[in-house]
Amino acid sequence: LESVHGIVPLGARGSGARPAAPTLTATGSRGFFTVYASRSGNAIHHFEVQYSSTVPFESSTDVETVEVTGNAYLTIYIPGATRYFRARTRLTSSDWSAWVYSSAISSGAFSAV
């Protein structure tokens, strides 16, 4: 059914060239992280965003992964924490792009104001 509608099943990805890496913006304030990963153009991109309290990601024991279709906008509530973020993108039929990384970001303390 997917191929009838021109959609390449997720298991069949990797047949195309890598897209350029996305733009990644990560900020923290009042106990929240706000993360935005985007790509220009009209194509539908799939994003994988990861965050961790330590780097490198490959040896970290607390990596969280979020996958999003379309531009990735995430709000994550972890008051008083510091996290590192990275993101990559792909088209439905392409390989993943290279990772882009943030520096250490603090969420700040919770504030009800």
Contacts in CASP RR format, 6 or more apart in sequence:
PFRMAT RR
TARGET T0000
AUTHOR 0000-0000-0000
METHOD contacts of the structure
MODEL  1
LESVHGIVPLGARGSGARPAAPTLTATGSRGFFTVYASRSGNAIHHFEVQ
YSSTVPFESSTDVETVEVTGNAYLTIYIPGATRYFRARTRLTSSDWSAWV
YSSAISSGAFSAV
2 8 0 8 1.000
2 9 0 8 1.000
3 9 0 8 1.000
7 92 0 8 1.000
8 15 0 8 1.000
8 92 0 8 1.000
8 93 0 8 1.000
12 93 0 8 1.000
13 90 0 8 1.000
13 92 0 8 1.000
13 93 0 8 1.000
13 94 0 8 1.000
13 95 0 8 1.000
14 90 0 8 1.000
14 93 0 8 1.000
14 94 0 8 1.000
14 95 0 8 1.000
15 93 0 8 1.000
15 94 0 8 1.000
16 91 0 8 1.000
16 93 0 8 1.000
16 94 0 8 1.000
16 95 0 8 1.000
17 94 0 8 1.000
17 95 0 8 1.000
18 90 0 8 1.000
18 94 0 8 1.000
18 95 0 8 1.000
18 96 0 8 1.000
18 97 0 8 1.000
18 98 0 8 1.000
19 39 0 8 1.000
19 45 0 8 1.000
19 89 0 8 1.000
19 90 0 8 1.000
19 91 0 8 1.000
19 94 0 8 1.000
19 97 0 8 1.000
20 39 0 8 1.000
20 97 0 8 1.000
21 88 0 8 1.000
21 89 0 8 1.000
21 97 0 8 1.000
21 98 0 8 1.000
21 99 0 8 1.000
21 100 0 8 1.000
22 37 0 8 1.000
22 38 0 8 1.000
22 39 0 8 1.000
22 45 0 8 1.000
22 47 0 8 1.000
22 72 0 8 1.000
22 87 0 8 1.000
22 88 0 8 1.000
22 89 0 8 1.000
22 97 0 8 1.000
22 100 0 8 1.000
23 36 0 8 1.000
23 37 0 8 1.000
23 38 0 8 1.000
23 39 0 8 1.000
23 100 0 8 1.000
24 35 0 8 1.000
24 36 0 8 1.000
24 37 0 8 1.000
24 85 0 8 1.000
24 86 0 8 1.000
24 87 0 8 1.000
24 100 0 8 1.000
24 101 0 8 1.000
24 102 0 8 1.000
25 35 0 8 1.000
25 36 0 8 1.000
25 37 0 8 1.000
26 33 0 8 1.000
26 34 0 8 1.000
26 35 0 8 1.000
26 36 0 8 1.000
26 83 0 8 1.000
26 85 0 8 1.000
26 102 0 8 1.000
26 105 0 8 1.000
27 33 0 8 1.000
27 34 0 8 1.000
27 105 0 8 1.000
28 34 0 8 1.000
28 105 0 8 1.000
28 106 0 8 1.000
28 107 0 8 1.000
28 108 0 8 1.000
29 107 0 8 1.000
29 108 0 8 1.000
30 107 0 8 1.000
30 108 0 8 1.000
30 109 0 8 1.000
30 110 0 8 1.000
30 111 0 8 1.000
31 77 0 8 1.000
31 78 0 8 1.000
31 79 0 8 1.000
31 80 0 8 1.000
31 81 0 8 1.000
31 107 0 8 1.000
31 108 0 8 1.000
31 109 0 8 1.000
31 110 0 8 1.000
31 111 0 8 1.000
32 75 0 8 1.000
32 76 0 8 1.000
32 77 0 8 1.000
32 78 0 8 1.000
32 79 0 8 1.000
32 107 0 8 1.000
33 51 0 8 1.000
33 74 0 8 1.000
33 75 0 8 1.000
33 76 0 8 1.000
33 78 0 8 1.000
33 81 0 8 1.000
33 83 0 8 1.000
33 85 0 8 1.000
33 105 0 8 1.000
33 107 0 8 1.000
34 73 0 8 1.000
34 74 0 8 1.000
34 75 0 8 1.000
35 49 0 8 1.000
35 51 0 8 1.000
35 72 0 8 1.000
35 73 0 8 1.000
35 74 0 8 1.000
35 75 0 8 1.000
35 76 0 8 1.000
35 85 0 8 1.000
35 87 0 8 1.000
36 71 0 8 1.000
36 72 0 8 1.000
36 73 0 8 1.000
36 74 0 8 1.000
37 47 0 8 1.000
37 49 0 8 1.000
37 68 0 8 1.000
37 71 0 8 1.000
37 72 0 8 1.000
37 87 0 8 1.000
37 89 0 8 1.000
37 100 0 8 1.000
38 71 0 8 1.000
38 72 0 8 1.000
39 45 0 8 1.000
39 71 0 8 1.000
39 89 0 8 1.000
43 91 0 8 1.000
44 69 0 8 1.000
44 70 0 8 1.000
44 91 0 8 1.000
44 92 0 8 1.000
45 69 0 8 1.000
45 70 0 8 1.000
45 71 0 8 1.000
45 89 0 8 1.000
45 90 0 8 1.000
45 91 0 8 1.000
46 67 0 8 1.000
46 68 0 8 1.000
46 69 0 8 1.000
46 70 0 8 1.000
46 89 0 8 1.000
46 90 0 8 1.000
46 91 0 8 1.000
46 92 0 8 1.000
47 67 0 8 1.000
47 68 0 8 1.000
47 69 0 8 1.000
47 70 0 8 1.000
47 71 0 8 1.000
47 72 0 8 1.000
47 87 0 8 1.000
47 88 0 8 1.000
47 89 0 8 1.000
48 65 0 8 1.000
48 66 0 8 1.000
48 67 0 8 1.000
48 87 0 8 1.000
48 88 0 8 1.000
48 89 0 8 1.000
48 96 0 8 1.000
49 65 0 8 1.000
49 66 0 8 1.000
49 67 0 8 1.000
49 68 0 8 1.000
49 72 0 8 1.000
49 74 0 8 1.000
49 85 0 8 1.000
49 86 0 8 1.000
49 87 0 8 1.000
50 57 0 8 1.000
50 63 0 8 1.000
50 64 0 8 1.000
50 65 0 8 1.000
50 66 0 8 1.000
50 85 0 8 1.000
50 86 0 8 1.000
50 87 0 8 1.000
51 63 0 8 1.000
51 64 0 8 1.000
51 76 0 8 1.000
51 83 0 8 1.000
51 84 0 8 1.000
51 85 0 8 1.000
51 86 0 8 1.000
52 60 0 8 1.000
52 62 0 8 1.000
52 63 0 8 1.000
52 64 0 8 1.000
52 83 0 8 1.000
52 84 0 8 1.000
53 60 0 8 1.000
53 62 0 8 1.000
53 81 0 8 1.000
53 82 0 8 1.000
53 83 0 8 1.000
53 84 0 8 1.000
54 60 0 8 1.000
54 61 0 8 1.000
54 62 0 8 1.000
54 84 0 8 1.000
55 84 0 8 1.000
57 63 0 8 1.000
57 84 0 8 1.000
57 86 0 8 1.000
66 72 0 8 1.000
66 74 0 8 1.000
68 74 0 8 1.000
72 87 0 8 1.000
76 83 0 8 1.000
76 107 0 8 1.000
77 107 0 8 1.000
78 107 0 8 1.000
79 107 0 8 1.000
79 108 0 8 1.000
79 109 0 8 1.000
79 110 0 8 1.000
80 106 0 8 1.000
80 107 0 8 1.000
80 108 0 8 1.000
80 109 0 8 1.000
80 110 0 8 1.000
81 106 0 8 1.000
81 107 0 8 1.000
81 108 0 8 1.000
82 104 0 8 1.000
82 105 0 8 1.000
82 106 0 8 1.000
82 107 0 8 1.000
83 104 0 8 1.000
83 105 0 8 1.000
83 107 0 8 1.000
84 101 0 8 1.000
84 102 0 8 1.000
84 103 0 8 1.000
84 104 0 8 1.000
84 105 0 8 1.000
85 101 0 8 1.000
85 102 0 8 1.000
85 105 0 8 1.000
86 99 0 8 1.000
86 100 0 8 1.000
86 101 0 8 1.000
86 102 0 8 1.000
87 99 0 8 1.000
87 100 0 8 1.000
88 96 0 8 1.000
88 97 0 8 1.000
88 98 0 8 1.000
88 99 0 8 1.000
88 100 0 8 1.000
89 96 0 8 1.000
89 97 0 8 1.000
90 96 0 8 1.000
90 97 0 8 1.000
END
